[in-house]
Amino acid sequence: MKNRILLLFFGFIFLWLLLIARGAQLQLFPSEKLLSIKQRQFNKKITLSSKRGDILDRNNIELAVSINSFSLYADPSLIDQPKTLARKLSKVLKISRKPLYKKLKQKKSRFKWIKRKLDQKTYEEIKSWKVRGLAFKKEPKRIYPNGRLLSQVLGLVGYEQQGLEGLESRYEDHLSGNKKEVRVHKDARGRPLLENGHVFISNPNGGDIQLTIDRDLQFTLQEELNQAVHEHQADRAYGVVLDAQTSEVLAIASTPTYDNNRSLKVPASHRRIHSISDAFEPGSTLKTLFVAGALQSGKYKPNTVIDAGDGFMQIGRRRIHEADDHHKFGKITVSEVLARSSNVGVSRMGLDLGSKKVHEILSSFGFGQELGIELPGEARGILHKPPYNKHLLASISFGHGVTATPLQMASAYSVIANGGLLYRPRIVKANRNPLTGEWTESSPELIRRVIDKKVAEQMRLMMTFVTGQLGTGQNARVEGFPVSGKTGTAQKVNPAGGGYLDGAYISSFAGFLPANDPRFVIYIAIDYPKEEYYGSQVAAPVFSRVAKYAIRKFGLAPVLLSKKQVIEKDPFKKIKKKVSVKVGDDVEPDQMGDLIGEKSKIYSKMPNLNGKSLREVIRSLQGYPNKVHISGKGAVVVDTLPRSGKSIEGRPITLIFGAQPKVSKKSEKF
């Protein structure tokens, strides 16, 4: 018996010595395998994003900001009644019960996301349940306070706060800051050891960026484009507003827009930045740039006479027509070619200059190349390399056979506005270092000089003809400010094959104001408007309304013109009556008149409204201070009081409507 007790005693001693030795071994010589098991059992690694930097407009108004939100996750192994909890969560979170139950019943799983980015109210409600197995992770949420404003340009972020599109993607490294990994400790039963159910972290924020965009002007541009699409039942509309001197983007938009806060539910086609990615034939708005290049070449002057013939010109088996069959301009000056938008006139100039020179002109204005704006998805457009056959050369001269984006068109017009320099368009004004808090502002970047300052001055003067009484852009006028611009009506290319779509047009207007000291370059294009489709009818009024807001917003004073500058009569009549000219002759400058002064008489004389519909009348009288009375019945105006050309200063206007006269319908040629 005694021996048996001693044996058990020494046996226990031996076992304790073995346990002590094993314990000493684990303490003094830890096992990598056991450490790994410990880490898995008692720690969980979670990657957290830093607070994303803000995006601001030029006046420091917030366009994109990050706020704190709460993401709900579960430890299914700790949840006792998954079916009941799934039903309860589905009502609060407004998501289907079945996928929730599927997550919560997985007893072998220790971590399942339930829903990310919850608001404060939802977080507090779920937290009040005090359900074992539910916890929250505090993380930033990206919001866009202005909803649809600048949606395509701002872009979007994913659930992990990573930039996916637009500026959010382009400036991902600057905006996102540094991601950080933290380890969440768990107790022996696998429950997370969290303070009040949160994961707290201190991590440097991302950097802010300030845009050149003016929020209020951007809103106005978007509203006007939406209205134009609705009014004309168009497919899409584009708009770009640049600072005329620096090419800063003050506003840029295309329709349809969308709410950035719900961007992941929007089709990808709507999220593209169409004003920099869509390239189409610009039509007659290209004539301005072509004429500027022709003047720069030295072969032409504003008063050089061109033979525009009887409304068409023959090139082999094809004909180049004017926009309307009744247009037969005969011998006209280069200034008139631009003002009257003569296809035949610019075609003759293009054939005279040749393929190489025409390509050089358009390339110098930035066509066929990326301009380098700080946005993803910029298109180059199409500018074929020479040589061109004669028909293509003539077509390119008036804006067909070449494609450009709205941004390229606005940028090219800024060359004429600022005195001949092509600047790189920019949309980011400054960025802030998140560590030092210091702002670094960008500067205008010159690409090259395109035309001489003198040529730019001549072009600005010539372009006021377009908004004059003989020009095609009268609806683009802005009271108190001379406007330089050009209308465009281009047939749409058939995407399914060669040729053009029947009856489908892109209507546009490009210009700047004030003509004598440009501040704003504005380009407007309406894609496939129904019924009315001329740029003068569809795009020019939108230009006018956007321009009016811009000058009010930036506080421009009206241009005061002296009586000496006012042209009381058609300046072209002096040429036709008193001067006998031949093609290629130059007309003396004093015979052309000072065209900028023409703007001051716009609201003192009654315009010719006979034959116009009520909609056309409303556009024509936009901005007039006179009271308007309507009488009679019918579709069009048959008479007015006062009559056309008579003074209307301080007088009411009476419009008499009657039956529309029957006329033969003309088909447009481009």
C-alpha positions as CSV (number, residue, x, y, z in Angstrom):
1,M,0.0,0.0,0.0
2,K,2.8,2.4,1.0
3,N,4.7,1.6,-2.2
4,R,1.6,2.3,-4.3
5,I,1.2,5.7,-2.7
6,L,4.8,6.6,-3.3
7,L,4.5,5.5,-6.9
8,L,1.4,7.8,-7.4
9,F,3.2,10.7,-5.7
10,F,6.3,10.4,-7.8
11,G,4.1,10.0,-10.9
12,F,2.3,13.2,-10.2
13,I,5.6,14.9,-9.5
14,F,6.9,13.7,-12.9
15,L,3.8,15.0,-14.7
16,W,4.0,18.4,-13.1
17,L,7.7,18.6,-14.0
18,L,6.7,17.8,-17.6
19,L,4.0,20.5,-17.6
20,I,6.5,23.0,-16.1
21,A,9.1,22.1,-18.7
22,R,6.6,22.5,-21.6
23,G,5.4,25.8,-20.2
24,A,9.0,27.0,-19.9
25,Q,9.6,25.8,-23.5
26,L,6.6,27.8,-24.8
27,Q,7.6,30.9,-22.9
28,L,11.3,30.8,-23.7
29,F,11.0,29.3,-27.2
30,P,7.6,30.4,-28.7
31,S,6.2,28.5,-31.6
32,E,5.4,30.4,-34.8
33,K,2.5,28.0,-35.5
34,L,0.9,28.7,-32.1
35,L,1.4,32.5,-32.5
36,S,-0.4,32.3,-35.8
37,I,-3.3,30.4,-34.2
38,K,-3.4,32.9,-31.4
39,Q,-3.6,35.8,-33.9
40,R,-6.5,34.2,-35.7
41,Q,-8.4,33.4,-32.5
42,F,-8.0,36.7,-30.7
43,N,-7.4,39.3,-33.4
44,K,-9.1,40.4,-36.6
45,K,-7.5,42.8,-39.1
46,I,-9.7,45.5,-40.6
47,T,-8.6,48.0,-43.3
48,L,-9.9,51.5,-42.7
49,S,-9.9,54.5,-45.1
50,S,-8.9,58.0,-44.1
51,K,-11.3,60.8,-44.4
52,R,-11.4,61.7,-48.1
53,G,-10.5,65.3,-49.1
54,D,-13.2,67.8,-50.1
55,I,-13.8,69.1,-53.6
56,L,-14.7,72.8,-53.7
57,D,-15.8,75.3,-56.3
58,R,-13.8,78.5,-57.0
59,N,-15.6,80.3,-54.2
60,N,-14.9,77.4,-51.7
61,I,-18.5,76.1,-51.9
62,E,-18.5,72.4,-51.1
63,L,-19.2,70.1,-54.1
64,A,-18.1,66.8,-52.6
65,V,-17.5,66.1,-48.9
66,S,-17.0,63.2,-46.6
67,I,-19.1,62.7,-43.4
68,N,-19.0,60.1,-40.7
69,S,-21.2,57.1,-41.2
70,F,-21.7,53.7,-39.5
71,S,-21.3,50.3,-41.2
72,L,-23.1,47.4,-39.6
73,Y,-21.5,43.9,-39.4
74,A,-22.4,40.7,-37.6
75,D,-20.7,37.7,-35.9
76,P,-23.2,35.0,-36.9
77,S,-21.7,32.5,-34.3
78,L,-23.0,34.7,-31.5
79,I,-26.5,35.3,-32.9
80,D,-29.2,33.2,-31.2
81,Q,-32.3,33.9,-33.3
82,P,-31.1,34.7,-36.9
83,K,-34.5,34.4,-38.5
84,T,-36.2,36.9,-36.1
85,L,-33.2,39.3,-36.4
86,A,-33.2,39.1,-40.2
87,R,-36.9,40.0,-40.3
88,K,-36.3,43.0,-37.9
89,L,-33.3,44.2,-39.8
90,S,-35.0,44.0,-43.2
91,K,-37.7,46.5,-42.1
92,V,-35.2,49.0,-40.8
93,L,-32.6,48.7,-43.5
94,K,-35.2,48.2,-46.3
95,I,-33.5,45.3,-47.8
96,S,-34.7,41.7,-48.6
97,R,-35.0,39.4,-45.6
98,K,-33.7,36.2,-47.4
99,P,-30.1,37.3,-48.0
100,L,-29.9,38.7,-44.5
101,Y,-31.0,35.4,-43.0
102,K,-28.6,33.6,-45.2
103,K,-25.7,35.6,-43.7
104,L,-26.9,35.5,-40.1
105,K,-27.4,31.7,-39.9
106,Q,-23.8,30.8,-40.9
107,K,-22.7,29.8,-37.4
108,K,-19.1,28.9,-38.5
109,S,-18.5,32.5,-39.8
110,R,-17.2,35.2,-37.5
111,F,-17.6,38.3,-39.7
112,K,-20.3,39.3,-42.2
113,W,-21.1,42.8,-43.5
114,I,-24.8,43.6,-43.1
115,K,-24.9,47.1,-44.6
116,R,-22.4,49.9,-45.2
117,K,-22.7,53.7,-44.7
118,L,-25.8,53.9,-42.4
119,D,-27.0,57.3,-41.3
120,Q,-27.1,58.5,-37.7
121,K,-30.8,57.7,-37.1
122,T,-30.6,54.1,-38.4
123,Y,-27.4,53.5,-36.4
124,E,-29.0,54.7,-33.1
125,E,-32.1,52.6,-33.6
126,I,-30.2,49.3,-34.2
127,K,-27.7,50.1,-31.4
128,S,-30.6,50.5,-29.0
129,W,-31.6,46.8,-29.5
130,K,-28.3,45.7,-27.8
131,V,-28.2,42.5,-29.8
132,R,-25.3,40.2,-29.1
133,G,-23.4,39.6,-32.3
134,L,-24.1,43.0,-34.0
135,A,-21.5,45.8,-34.0
136,F,-20.6,48.9,-36.0
137,K,-17.5,50.2,-37.8
138,K,-17.3,54.0,-38.0
139,E,-16.1,55.1,-41.5
140,P,-16.4,58.1,-43.8
141,K,-19.2,58.4,-46.4
142,R,-18.9,60.5,-49.6
143,I,-21.8,62.8,-50.2
144,Y,-22.5,65.4,-52.9
145,P,-24.5,68.3,-51.4
146,N,-25.7,69.7,-54.7
147,G,-27.1,66.4,-56.1
148,R,-27.0,66.6,-59.9
149,L,-24.7,69.6,-60.1
150,L,-21.5,68.8,-62.1
151,S,-22.2,65.1,-61.7
152,Q,-20.2,63.6,-64.6
153,V,-17.2,65.8,-63.8
154,L,-17.1,65.0,-60.1
155,G,-17.5,61.3,-60.7
156,L,-18.1,58.7,-58.0
157,V,-16.4,56.6,-55.3
158,G,-16.9,52.9,-54.4
159,Y,-17.9,51.4,-51.0
160,E,-14.3,51.5,-49.9
161,Q,-14.1,55.2,-50.8
162,Q,-11.9,54.6,-53.8
163,G,-12.4,57.0,-56.8
164,L,-13.9,55.2,-59.7
165,E,-14.8,58.0,-62.2
166,G,-14.3,61.7,-62.9
167,L,-12.2,63.9,-60.7
168,E,-12.6,61.4,-57.9
169,S,-10.6,58.9,-60.0
170,R,-8.2,61.4,-61.6
171,Y,-7.1,62.8,-58.2
172,E,-7.5,59.5,-56.2
173,D,-4.0,59.6,-54.7
174,H,-4.4,63.2,-53.5
175,L,-8.0,62.9,-52.2
176,S,-7.8,59.5,-50.6
177,G,-4.9,60.0,-48.2
178,N,-3.5,56.9,-46.5
179,K,-5.4,53.7,-45.8
180,K,-4.7,52.1,-42.4
181,E,-5.0,48.6,-41.0
182,V,-6.2,48.0,-37.4
183,R,-6.6,44.9,-35.4
184,V,-9.8,44.3,-33.5
185,H,-9.3,42.2,-30.3
186,K,-11.8,39.4,-29.4
187,D,-12.3,37.6,-26.1
188,A,-12.1,33.9,-25.5
189,R,-15.6,33.4,-26.9
190,G,-14.8,35.3,-30.1
191,R,-16.7,38.5,-29.2
192,P,-15.1,41.8,-30.4
193,L,-13.7,43.9,-27.6
194,L,-15.0,47.3,-28.9
195,E,-15.5,50.6,-27.1
196,N,-19.3,51.2,-27.4
197,G,-19.5,49.0,-30.5
198,H,-17.2,51.2,-32.5
199,V,-13.8,51.0,-34.1
200,F,-12.0,54.3,-33.5
201,I,-9.0,55.4,-35.5
202,S,-6.9,58.6,-35.9
203,N,-5.6,58.8,-39.5
204,P,-4.5,61.8,-41.6
205,N,-7.2,63.1,-44.0
206,G,-6.9,63.3,-47.7
207,G,-6.1,66.6,-49.5
208,D,-8.7,69.0,-50.8
209,I,-8.9,70.4,-54.3
210,Q,-10.5,73.7,-55.5
211,L,-12.0,73.8,-59.0
212,T,-12.3,76.7,-61.4
213,I,-16.0,76.0,-61.6
214,D,-18.5,78.6,-60.4
215,R,-21.4,76.6,-58.8
216,D,-24.1,79.1,-59.6
217,L,-23.1,79.5,-63.2
218,Q,-22.8,75.7,-63.5
219,F,-26.4,75.4,-62.2
220,T,-27.7,77.9,-64.7
221,L,-25.9,76.2,-67.6
222,Q,-27.4,72.8,-66.6
223,E,-30.9,74.2,-66.2
224,E,-30.7,76.0,-69.6
225,L,-29.5,72.8,-71.3
226,N,-32.3,70.7,-69.7
227,Q,-34.9,73.3,-70.8
228,A,-33.6,73.2,-74.4
229,V,-33.7,69.4,-74.5
230,H,-37.3,69.5,-73.2
231,E,-38.4,72.3,-75.5
232,H,-36.9,70.9,-78.7
233,Q,-37.3,67.2,-77.8
234,A,-33.6,66.8,-78.4
235,D,-31.5,63.7,-77.6
236,R,-28.8,65.6,-75.7
237,A,-27.3,69.0,-75.1
238,Y,-23.7,70.2,-74.4
239,G,-22.4,73.4,-72.8
240,V,-19.0,74.8,-72.0
241,V,-18.1,78.2,-70.4
242,L,-14.5,79.3,-70.3
243,D,-12.7,82.3,-68.9
244,A,-11.8,84.0,-72.2
245,Q,-8.3,85.0,-71.1
246,T,-7.0,81.9,-69.2
247,S,-9.2,79.0,-70.5
248,E,-10.3,78.2,-67.0
249,V,-13.5,76.1,-67.1
250,L,-16.2,78.1,-65.3
251,A,-19.0,75.6,-66.2
252,I,-19.2,72.4,-68.2
253,A,-22.3,70.2,-68.6
254,S,-24.2,67.7,-70.8
255,T,-27.6,66.1,-70.5
256,P,-28.9,64.0,-69.0
257,T,-27.4,64.6,-65.5
258,Y,-27.8,62.3,-62.5
259,D,-27.6,62.5,-58.7
260,N,-24.1,61.6,-57.6
261,N,-25.4,60.3,-54.3
262,R,-27.1,57.5,-56.3
263,S,-24.5,57.2,-59.0
264,L,-24.0,53.4,-58.8
265,K,-27.6,52.9,-60.0
266,V,-27.1,55.1,-63.1
267,P,-26.2,53.7,-66.5
268,A,-22.5,54.1,-67.4
269,S,-23.5,56.0,-70.6
270,H,-25.0,58.8,-68.5
271,R,-21.9,59.0,-66.3
272,R,-19.5,59.9,-69.1
273,I,-18.2,63.4,-69.4
274,H,-19.8,63.9,-72.8
275,S,-18.5,67.5,-73.3
276,I,-14.9,66.2,-73.5
277,S,-15.6,62.6,-74.8
278,D,-18.2,63.1,-77.6
279,A,-16.8,64.4,-80.9
280,F,-19.0,65.4,-83.8
281,E,-18.9,67.5,-86.9
282,P,-19.1,71.2,-85.7
283,G,-20.7,72.6,-88.9
284,S,-20.5,76.3,-89.5
285,T,-19.0,77.2,-86.1
286,L,-15.7,75.9,-87.7
287,K,-15.9,78.6,-90.3
288,T,-14.8,81.2,-87.8
289,L,-11.6,79.3,-87.1
290,F,-11.0,78.6,-90.8
291,V,-11.4,82.3,-91.7
292,A,-9.0,83.3,-88.9
293,G,-6.4,80.9,-90.3
294,A,-7.0,82.3,-93.8
295,L,-6.4,85.9,-92.6
296,Q,-3.3,84.7,-90.7
297,S,-1.9,83.1,-93.9
298,G,-1.8,86.6,-95.5
299,K,-3.7,85.6,-98.6
300,Y,-6.9,87.2,-97.4
301,K,-8.1,90.3,-95.6
302,P,-11.5,91.0,-94.1
303,N,-12.5,93.0,-97.1
304,T,-11.2,90.7,-99.8
305,V,-14.0,89.9,-102.3
306,I,-15.1,86.3,-102.8
307,D,-17.4,85.0,-105.5
308,A,-20.1,83.1,-103.7
309,G,-21.9,82.6,-107.0
310,D,-25.6,81.6,-107.3
311,G,-25.8,79.5,-104.2
312,F,-23.8,76.5,-105.3
313,M,-20.5,75.4,-106.7
314,Q,-19.8,72.3,-108.8
315,I,-16.9,70.0,-107.8
316,G,-16.8,67.1,-110.2
317,R,-20.2,65.3,-110.0
318,R,-21.0,66.9,-106.6
319,R,-22.4,70.3,-105.6
320,I,-21.7,72.4,-102.6
321,H,-24.9,74.3,-101.6
322,E,-25.6,77.2,-99.3
323,A,-27.8,76.4,-96.3
324,D,-30.9,77.5,-98.1
325,D,-31.7,77.3,-101.8
326,H,-32.7,81.0,-101.9
327,H,-29.3,82.1,-100.7
328,K,-27.5,83.6,-103.7
329,F,-24.8,86.0,-102.4
330,G,-22.8,86.7,-105.5
331,K,-19.7,88.7,-104.8
332,I,-19.2,89.3,-101.1
333,T,-16.3,90.1,-98.8
334,V,-14.7,87.7,-96.4
335,S,-16.5,89.5,-93.6
336,E,-19.8,88.8,-95.3
337,V,-18.8,85.2,-96.0
338,L,-18.6,84.8,-92.2
339,A,-21.7,86.9,-91.3
340,R,-23.9,85.2,-93.9
341,S,-22.3,81.7,-93.2
342,S,-21.6,81.1,-96.9
343,N,-20.6,77.5,-97.6
344,V,-19.6,78.4,-101.1
345,G,-17.5,81.3,-100.0
346,V,-15.4,79.3,-97.5
347,S,-15.2,76.4,-99.9
348,R,-13.6,78.6,-102.5
349,M,-11.2,79.9,-99.9
350,G,-10.3,76.3,-98.8
351,L,-9.7,75.2,-102.4
352,D,-7.5,78.2,-102.8
353,L,-5.4,77.6,-99.7
354,G,-5.0,73.8,-100.3
355,S,-5.1,70.7,-98.1
356,K,-1.8,71.2,-96.3
357,K,-2.6,74.8,-95.2
358,V,-6.2,73.9,-94.1
359,H,-4.8,71.0,-92.0
360,E,-2.2,73.3,-90.5
361,I,-4.9,75.9,-89.6
362,L,-7.2,73.4,-87.9
363,S,-4.3,71.6,-86.2
364,S,-3.0,74.8,-84.7
365,F,-6.4,75.5,-83.1
366,G,-6.2,72.1,-81.3
367,F,-8.2,69.8,-83.5
368,G,-7.2,66.2,-83.8
369,Q,-5.4,66.2,-80.4
370,E,-6.0,66.0,-76.7
371,L,-5.9,69.4,-75.0
372,G,-4.8,67.8,-71.6
373,I,-7.6,68.9,-69.3
374,E,-7.3,67.3,-65.8
375,L,-10.2,64.9,-66.5
376,P,-10.3,61.3,-67.7
377,G,-11.8,60.3,-71.1
378,E,-10.9,63.2,-73.3
379,A,-11.3,62.5,-77.0
380,R,-9.0,63.7,-79.7
381,G,-11.6,64.2,-82.4
382,I,-10.9,63.4,-86.1
383,L,-8.7,65.5,-88.3
384,H,-7.5,63.5,-91.3
385,K,-4.0,64.0,-92.6
386,P,-3.7,65.6,-96.0
387,P,-3.9,65.5,-98.9
388,Y,-7.7,65.8,-99.3
389,N,-9.7,65.4,-102.5
390,K,-11.4,68.6,-103.6
391,H,-14.8,67.7,-102.2
392,L,-13.5,66.8,-98.8
393,L,-11.3,69.9,-98.7
394,A,-14.4,72.1,-99.5
395,S,-16.5,70.2,-96.8
396,I,-13.8,70.5,-94.1
397,S,-13.8,74.3,-94.7
398,F,-17.3,74.6,-93.5
399,G,-17.2,72.1,-90.7
400,H,-17.9,68.7,-92.2
401,G,-15.5,65.8,-92.6
402,V,-13.8,66.8,-89.3
403,T,-15.0,66.2,-85.7
404,A,-14.3,68.0,-82.4
405,T,-15.5,67.9,-78.8
406,P,-17.4,70.8,-77.2
407,L,-14.3,71.5,-75.1
408,Q,-12.1,71.7,-78.3
409,M,-14.6,74.2,-79.9
410,A,-14.7,76.4,-76.8
411,S,-11.0,76.3,-76.5
412,A,-10.5,77.2,-80.1
413,Y,-12.8,80.2,-79.8
414,S,-10.8,81.4,-76.8
415,V,-7.8,81.8,-79.1
416,I,-9.7,84.6,-80.9
417,A,-11.1,86.0,-77.7
418,N,-7.7,86.4,-75.9
419,G,-5.6,87.7,-78.7
420,G,-4.4,84.6,-80.5
421,L,-3.1,82.3,-77.7
422,L,-4.1,78.7,-77.2
423,Y,-4.1,77.8,-73.5
424,R,-4.5,74.4,-72.0
425,P,-8.1,74.2,-70.5
426,R,-7.9,73.6,-66.8
427,I,-10.6,72.7,-64.2
428,V,-8.5,72.4,-61.0
429,K,-7.5,75.8,-59.6
430,A,-5.6,74.7,-56.5
431,N,-4.9,71.8,-54.1
432,R,-4.3,71.7,-50.4
433,N,-1.6,69.6,-48.7
434,P,-3.2,67.6,-45.9
435,L,-0.1,67.7,-43.7
436,T,0.8,71.4,-43.9
437,G,-2.6,72.8,-44.8
438,E,-1.0,75.0,-47.5
439,W,-2.7,75.6,-50.9
440,T,-0.8,75.4,-54.2
441,E,-2.5,77.2,-57.0
442,S,-2.0,76.3,-60.7
443,S,-1.2,78.8,-63.4
444,P,-2.5,79.1,-67.0
445,E,-0.4,76.9,-69.3
446,L,0.3,78.3,-72.8
447,I,0.4,75.7,-75.6
448,R,1.3,78.0,-78.5
449,R,0.4,81.2,-80.3
450,V,-2.0,80.4,-83.2
451,I,-2.8,83.8,-84.8
452,D,-1.4,87.3,-84.5
453,K,-3.0,89.8,-82.1
454,K,-4.1,92.0,-85.1
455,V,-5.8,89.0,-86.8
456,A,-7.7,88.2,-83.5
457,E,-8.8,91.8,-83.3
458,Q,-10.1,91.7,-86.9
459,M,-11.9,88.5,-86.2
460,R,-13.6,89.8,-83.1
461,L,-14.9,92.7,-85.2
462,M,-16.0,90.5,-88.1
463,M,-17.8,88.1,-85.7
464,T,-20.1,90.9,-84.5
465,F,-21.6,90.8,-88.0
466,V,-23.1,87.4,-87.1
467,T,-25.2,88.9,-84.3
468,G,-26.0,92.0,-86.4
469,Q,-29.2,92.5,-88.4
470,L,-27.7,90.7,-91.4
471,G,-26.2,87.8,-89.5
472,T,-27.5,84.4,-88.5
473,G,-27.0,84.8,-84.7
474,Q,-29.3,87.6,-83.7
475,N,-30.9,85.5,-81.0
476,A,-27.5,85.3,-79.2
477,R,-27.6,89.1,-78.5
478,V,-27.2,90.3,-74.9
479,E,-28.6,93.7,-74.1
480,G,-25.8,96.2,-73.4
481,F,-23.0,94.0,-74.5
482,P,-21.6,93.4,-78.1
483,V,-21.4,89.7,-78.9
484,S,-19.0,87.9,-81.2
485,G,-20.1,84.5,-82.3
486,K,-21.1,82.0,-85.0
487,T,-24.1,79.7,-85.5
488,G,-23.7,76.1,-86.7
489,T,-26.2,73.5,-88.1
490,A,-24.5,70.2,-88.9
491,Q,-26.1,67.1,-90.2
492,K,-25.5,64.0,-87.9
493,V,-23.3,61.3,-89.2
494,N,-25.0,57.9,-89.5
495,P,-23.3,55.7,-86.9
496,A,-24.5,52.6,-88.6
497,G,-22.7,53.3,-91.8
498,G,-21.6,56.1,-94.2
499,G,-23.4,59.3,-95.0
500,Y,-25.8,61.3,-92.8
501,L,-29.0,60.7,-91.0
502,D,-32.0,62.2,-92.8
503,G,-33.4,65.2,-90.9
504,A,-31.0,64.8,-88.0
505,Y,-28.9,67.8,-87.0
506,I,-26.6,69.1,-84.3
507,S,-27.4,72.8,-83.7
508,S,-24.8,75.0,-82.1
509,F,-23.6,78.5,-81.3
510,A,-20.1,79.5,-80.2
511,G,-19.0,82.9,-79.2
512,F,-17.8,85.3,-76.5
513,L,-18.6,88.6,-74.9
514,P,-18.1,91.5,-74.5
515,A,-16.7,91.5,-78.1
516,N,-14.4,94.5,-77.4
517,D,-12.9,93.0,-74.2
518,P,-13.9,89.3,-74.0
519,R,-14.5,87.7,-70.5
520,F,-16.5,84.6,-71.3
521,V,-16.3,82.0,-74.1
522,I,-19.5,80.0,-74.4
523,Y,-20.2,77.0,-76.6
524,I,-23.7,75.5,-76.8
525,A,-24.7,72.4,-78.9
526,I,-28.1,70.7,-79.1
527,D,-28.1,67.2,-80.4
528,Y,-31.0,66.2,-82.8
529,P,-33.6,68.9,-82.0
530,K,-37.0,68.1,-83.5
531,E,-38.9,70.6,-85.8
532,E,-36.7,73.6,-85.5
533,Y,-33.0,72.7,-86.0
534,Y,-31.1,75.8,-87.1
535,G,-28.4,76.9,-84.6
536,S,-29.8,80.4,-84.7
537,Q,-33.2,79.1,-83.5
538,V,-32.1,76.4,-81.1
539,A,-28.6,77.1,-79.6
540,A,-28.3,80.9,-79.9
541,P,-31.1,81.7,-77.4
542,V,-29.5,79.3,-74.9
543,F,-26.1,81.1,-75.4
544,S,-27.9,84.4,-74.7
545,R,-29.5,83.3,-71.5
546,V,-26.3,81.7,-70.1
547,A,-24.3,84.8,-71.1
548,K,-26.8,87.1,-69.4
549,Y,-26.4,85.2,-66.1
550,A,-22.6,85.1,-66.4
551,I,-22.3,88.9,-66.8
552,R,-24.6,89.5,-63.8
553,K,-22.9,86.9,-61.7
554,F,-19.4,88.4,-62.3
555,G,-20.6,92.0,-62.1
556,L,-19.7,93.2,-65.6
557,A,-20.8,96.8,-66.5
558,P,-22.6,97.3,-69.8
559,V,-20.6,98.6,-72.7
560,L,-21.6,102.2,-73.3
561,L,-21.4,103.1,-77.0
562,S,-21.3,106.6,-78.5
563,K,-23.7,107.8,-81.2
564,K,-20.8,108.0,-83.6
565,Q,-20.2,104.3,-83.4
566,V,-23.8,103.4,-84.2
567,I,-24.4,102.1,-87.7
568,E,-27.8,103.3,-88.9
569,K,-27.8,101.5,-92.3
570,D,-26.7,98.2,-93.7
571,P,-22.9,98.5,-94.0
572,F,-22.9,96.1,-96.9
573,K,-25.1,98.4,-99.0
574,K,-22.3,101.0,-99.3
575,I,-20.1,98.4,-100.9
576,K,-22.7,97.2,-103.4
577,K,-23.9,100.6,-104.4
578,K,-20.8,102.7,-104.5
579,V,-18.0,100.2,-105.3
580,S,-17.4,98.1,-108.3
581,V,-15.3,95.1,-107.2
582,K,-13.8,92.0,-108.7
583,V,-13.1,88.7,-107.0
584,G,-9.9,89.1,-105.0
585,D,-10.1,92.9,-104.7
586,D,-9.8,94.6,-101.3
587,V,-12.4,97.1,-100.2
588,E,-11.3,100.2,-98.2
589,P,-11.8,99.9,-94.5
590,D,-13.9,103.0,-94.2
591,Q,-16.5,101.4,-96.5
592,M,-17.1,98.6,-93.9
593,G,-18.1,100.7,-91.0
594,D,-17.6,100.2,-87.3
595,L,-19.7,97.1,-86.6
596,I,-19.4,96.9,-82.8
597,G,-21.6,100.0,-82.6
598,E,-24.4,98.2,-84.3
599,K,-25.4,96.6,-80.9
600,S,-26.6,99.9,-79.5
601,K,-29.5,100.2,-81.9
602,I,-30.9,96.7,-81.4
603,Y,-33.6,97.8,-78.9
604,S,-34.5,101.1,-80.5
605,K,-35.9,99.8,-83.9
606,M,-38.8,97.4,-84.5
607,P,-37.5,94.0,-85.9
608,N,-39.2,92.3,-88.8
609,L,-41.4,89.7,-87.2
610,N,-43.8,89.1,-90.2
611,G,-44.3,85.4,-90.9
612,K,-42.9,84.2,-87.5
613,S,-44.7,81.9,-85.1
614,L,-45.4,82.9,-81.5
615,R,-42.4,80.9,-80.3
616,E,-40.1,82.6,-82.7
617,V,-41.5,86.0,-81.7
618,I,-40.8,85.3,-78.0
619,R,-37.2,84.5,-78.9
620,S,-36.8,87.6,-81.1
621,L,-38.2,89.9,-78.5
622,Q,-36.3,88.4,-75.6
623,G,-34.6,91.2,-73.6
624,Y,-36.8,94.0,-75.1
625,P,-38.1,96.3,-72.4
626,N,-41.4,97.1,-74.3
627,K,-44.8,95.9,-73.4
628,V,-46.3,93.5,-76.0
629,H,-50.0,93.2,-77.0
630,I,-51.2,90.3,-79.1
631,S,-54.3,90.5,-81.3
632,G,-55.9,88.5,-84.2
633,K,-56.1,84.8,-84.7
634,G,-53.7,82.6,-86.7
635,A,-50.3,80.8,-86.6
636,V,-48.0,83.6,-87.7
637,V,-47.5,87.4,-87.4
638,V,-49.0,89.2,-90.4
639,D,-48.5,92.8,-89.2
640,T,-46.9,94.8,-86.3
641,L,-47.4,98.2,-84.8
642,P,-45.0,100.0,-85.0
643,R,-43.9,98.6,-88.4
644,S,-40.6,97.0,-89.1
645,G,-37.7,99.5,-88.8
646,K,-39.6,102.1,-86.9
647,S,-38.6,103.5,-83.5
648,I,-40.0,101.6,-80.5
649,E,-38.3,103.5,-77.7
650,G,-40.9,104.0,-74.9
651,R,-43.7,102.5,-77.1
652,P,-45.7,99.3,-76.7
653,I,-45.6,96.6,-79.4
654,T,-48.7,95.2,-81.0
655,L,-48.5,91.8,-82.8
656,I,-51.3,90.9,-85.2
657,F,-51.6,87.2,-86.0
658,G,-53.2,85.7,-89.0
659,A,-53.2,82.7,-91.3
660,Q,-49.9,81.4,-92.5
661,P,-49.3,82.0,-96.2
662,K,-48.7,78.9,-98.3
663,V,-45.1,78.6,-99.5
664,S,-43.1,75.8,-101.1
665,K,-41.0,73.9,-98.6
666,K,-37.2,74.1,-99.1
667,S,-34.8,71.3,-98.0
668,E,-31.7,72.4,-96.3
669,K,-28.3,71.8,-97.7
670,F,-25.2,72.0,-95.5
